[in-house]
């Protein structure tokens, strides 16, 4: 990222800040259960766009490669479950979105591990043991990830977990019953 | 999340899809190094807004509680580093953004762990060993997280890692030299 790119970012931010009204402070958040979305880091898969989500007071959005459930995702959901309304409320729903033409569909665990081994020799065993998160089948990956959240002992028993498939070509987000 | 909420989402998505042009497919991504942003899941901290980032072909955005570097974050960066241009390119820069009034500033590891133990008794040791990710000092947390990425043996040696502090009240994103 060049110094020029950073200057462009600063310029865009100056314009944004001059028109920005202060976001609500945490202490003024409404007393309600949190909703969290988990999806891919891919710039084509942006819940704010395809669900027209509000800025500022919409759901929290977790993003990683593929929108896969990992220990870090569980950490985030657990943290949110404890801090809403200073511990008096919790998380109500998690919505997982996987998408078509995802990097995790186009590339297998083997491809990624092969490249890592090639570029960073001498660490084959550590690389072999890495969780990569390939998606062979969108409904199957959603089912696995929903199950992982439902199985977590550190979340509310009545936590709703929903699954959606987002198509980057049609723009459609379709609920998948799992 | 009620059935009514899901219907609202579907309705918003219908409107979006009817106006949506297909996003580029992965095979048509430009042959260039990827840029990734890591930030908090907080809806007030949205890089698309405060940097006016383009949809579709902007940076990949990773988000979790606090924007902290975890194994999952390293997984995501490593994956992206291997799949750009089908293995012929890599990741060029990671930009980490932590923000004011973050949940990880307002609540300590002890608070979160205390709540988890209270709500889910019988798992104290496992909870004690969890990484929560509290932020006591924004510059310090950014420094730690930048160092974690720089130290990862599975990323390009010339990977640029930048740090920003976003103020949810002023809307300003300020680069922090670490």
Boltz contact constraints between the chains, C-beta under 6 A:
constraints:
  - contact:
      token1: [A, 1]
      token2: [B, 35]
      max_distance: 6.0
  - contact:
      token1: [A, 1]
      token2: [B, 93]
      max_distance: 6.0
  - contact:
      token1: [A, 1]
      token2: [B, 160]
      max_distance: 6.0
  - contact:
      token1: [A, 9]
      token2: [B, 51]
      max_distance: 6.0
  - contact:
      token1: [A, 12]
      token2: [B, 51]
      max_distance: 6.0
  - contact:
      token1: [A, 12]
      token2: [B, 52]
      max_distance: 6.0
  - contact:
      token1: [A, 13]
      token2: [B, 50]
      max_distance: 6.0
  - contact:
      token1: [A, 13]
      token2: [B, 51]
      max_distance: 6.0
  - contact:
      token1: [A, 13]
      token2: [B, 173]
      max_distance: 6.0
  - contact:
      token1: [A, 16]
      token2: [B, 50]
      max_distance: 6.0
  - contact:
      token1: [A, 16]
      token2: [B, 171]
      max_distance: 6.0
  - contact:
      token1: [A, 17]
      token2: [B, 170]
      max_distance: 6.0
  - contact:
      token1: [A, 17]
      token2: [B, 171]
      max_distance: 6.0
  - contact:
      token1: [A, 17]
      token2: [B, 172]
      max_distance: 6.0
  - contact:
      token1: [A, 20]
      token2: [B, 171]
      max_distance: 6.0
  - contact:
      token1: [A, 22]
      token2: [B, 169]
      max_distance: 6.0
  - contact:
      token1: [A, 23]
      token2: [B, 44]
      max_distance: 6.0
  - contact:
      token1: [A, 23]
      token2: [B, 168]
      max_distance: 6.0
  - contact:
      token1: [A, 25]
      token2: [B, 101]
      max_distance: 6.0
  - contact:
      token1: [A, 26]
      token2: [B, 101]
      max_distance: 6.0
  - contact:
      token1: [A, 26]
      token2: [B, 106]
      max_distance: 6.0
  - contact:
      token1: [A, 35]
      token2: [B, 1]
      max_distance: 6.0
  - contact:
      token1: [A, 41]
      token2: [B, 60]
      max_distance: 6.0
  - contact:
      token1: [A, 41]
      token2: [B, 61]
      max_distance: 6.0
  - contact:
      token1: [A, 41]
      token2: [B, 62]
      max_distance: 6.0
  - contact:
      token1: [A, 41]
      token2: [B, 76]
      max_distance: 6.0
  - contact:
      token1: [A, 43]
      token2: [B, 56]
      max_distance: 6.0
  - contact:
      token1: [A, 43]
      token2: [B, 58]
      max_distance: 6.0
  - contact:
      token1: [A, 44]
      token2: [B, 23]
      max_distance: 6.0
  - contact:
      token1: [A, 44]
      token2: [B, 56]
      max_distance: 6.0
  - contact:
      token1: [A, 49]
      token2: [B, 55]
      max_distance: 6.0
  - contact:
      token1: [A, 50]
      token2: [B, 13]
      max_distance: 6.0
  - contact:
      token1: [A, 50]
      token2: [B, 16]
      max_distance: 6.0
  - contact:
      token1: [A, 51]
      token2: [B, 9]
      max_distance: 6.0
  - contact:
      token1: [A, 51]
      token2: [B, 12]
      max_distance: 6.0
  - contact:
      token1: [A, 51]
      token2: [B, 13]
      max_distance: 6.0
  - contact:
      token1: [A, 52]
      token2: [B, 12]
      max_distance: 6.0
  - contact:
      token1: [A, 55]
      token2: [B, 49]
      max_distance: 6.0
  - contact:
      token1: [A, 56]
      token2: [B, 43]
      max_distance: 6.0
  - contact:
      token1: [A, 56]
      token2: [B, 44]
      max_distance: 6.0
  - contact:
      token1: [A, 58]
      token2: [B, 43]
      max_distance: 6.0
  - contact:
      token1: [A, 60]
      token2: [B, 41]
      max_distance: 6.0
  - contact:
      token1: [A, 61]
      token2: [B, 41]
      max_distance: 6.0
  - contact:
      token1: [A, 61]
      token2: [B, 63]
      max_distance: 6.0
  - contact:
      token1: [A, 62]
      token2: [B, 41]
      max_distance: 6.0
  - contact:
      token1: [A, 62]
      token2: [B, 63]
      max_distance: 6.0
  - contact:
      token1: [A, 62]
      token2: [B, 64]
      max_distance: 6.0
  - contact:
      token1: [A, 63]
      token2: [B, 61]
      max_distance: 6.0
  - contact:
      token1: [A, 63]
      token2: [B, 62]
      max_distance: 6.0
  - contact:
      token1: [A, 63]
      token2: [B, 63]
      max_distance: 6.0
  - contact:
      token1: [A, 64]
      token2: [B, 62]
      max_distance: 6.0
  - contact:
      token1: [A, 64]
      token2: [B, 72]
      max_distance: 6.0
  - contact:
      token1: [A, 64]
      token2: [B, 76]
      max_distance: 6.0
  - contact:
      token1: [A, 65]
      token2: [B, 76]
      max_distance: 6.0
  - contact:
      token1: [A, 65]
      token2: [B, 79]
      max_distance: 6.0
  - contact:
      token1: [A, 70]
      token2: [B, 72]
      max_distance: 6.0
  - contact:
      token1: [A, 72]
      token2: [B, 64]
      max_distance: 6.0
  - contact:
      token1: [A, 72]
      token2: [B, 70]
      max_distance: 6.0
  - contact:
      token1: [A, 72]
      token2: [B, 72]
      max_distance: 6.0
  - contact:
      token1: [A, 76]
      token2: [B, 41]
      max_distance: 6.0
  - contact:
      token1: [A, 76]
      token2: [B, 64]
      max_distance: 6.0
  - contact:
      token1: [A, 76]
      token2: [B, 65]
      max_distance: 6.0
  - contact:
      token1: [A, 79]
      token2: [B, 65]
      max_distance: 6.0
  - contact:
      token1: [A, 79]
      token2: [B, 112]
      max_distance: 6.0
  - contact:
      token1: [A, 82]
      token2: [B, 112]
      max_distance: 6.0
  - contact:
      token1: [A, 82]
      token2: [B, 115]
      max_distance: 6.0
  - contact:
      token1: [A, 83]
      token2: [B, 103]
      max_distance: 6.0
  - contact:
      token1: [A, 83]
      token2: [B, 107]
      max_distance: 6.0
  - contact:
      token1: [A, 87]
      token2: [B, 115]
      max_distance: 6.0
  - contact:
      token1: [A, 93]
      token2: [B, 1]
      max_distance: 6.0
  - contact:
      token1: [A, 101]
      token2: [B, 25]
      max_distance: 6.0
  - contact:
      token1: [A, 101]
      token2: [B, 26]
      max_distance: 6.0
  - contact:
      token1: [A, 103]
      token2: [B, 83]
      max_distance: 6.0
  - contact:
      token1: [A, 106]
      token2: [B, 26]
      max_distance: 6.0
  - contact:
      token1: [A, 107]
      token2: [B, 83]
      max_distance: 6.0
  - contact:
      token1: [A, 112]
      token2: [B, 79]
      max_distance: 6.0
  - contact:
      token1: [A, 112]
      token2: [B, 82]
      max_distance: 6.0
  - contact:
      token1: [A, 115]
      token2: [B, 82]
      max_distance: 6.0
  - contact:
      token1: [A, 115]
      token2: [B, 87]
      max_distance: 6.0
  - contact:
      token1: [A, 116]
      token2: [B, 154]
      max_distance: 6.0
  - contact:
      token1: [A, 120]
      token2: [B, 154]
      max_distance: 6.0
  - contact:
      token1: [A, 153]
      token2: [B, 120]
      max_distance: 6.0
  - contact:
      token1: [A, 154]
      token2: [B, 116]
      max_distance: 6.0
  - contact:
      token1: [A, 154]
      token2: [B, 120]
      max_distance: 6.0
  - contact:
      token1: [A, 160]
      token2: [B, 1]
      max_distance: 6.0
  - contact:
      token1: [A, 168]
      token2: [B, 23]
      max_distance: 6.0
  - contact:
      token1: [A, 169]
      token2: [B, 22]
      max_distance: 6.0
  - contact:
      token1: [A, 170]
      token2: [B, 17]
      max_distance: 6.0
  - contact:
      token1: [A, 171]
      token2: [B, 16]
      max_distance: 6.0
  - contact:
      token1: [A, 171]
      token2: [B, 17]
      max_distance: 6.0
  - contact:
      token1: [A, 171]
      token2: [B, 20]
      max_distance: 6.0
  - contact:
      token1: [A, 172]
      token2: [B, 17]
      max_distance: 6.0
  - contact:
      token1: [A, 173]
      token2: [B, 13]
      max_distance: 6.0
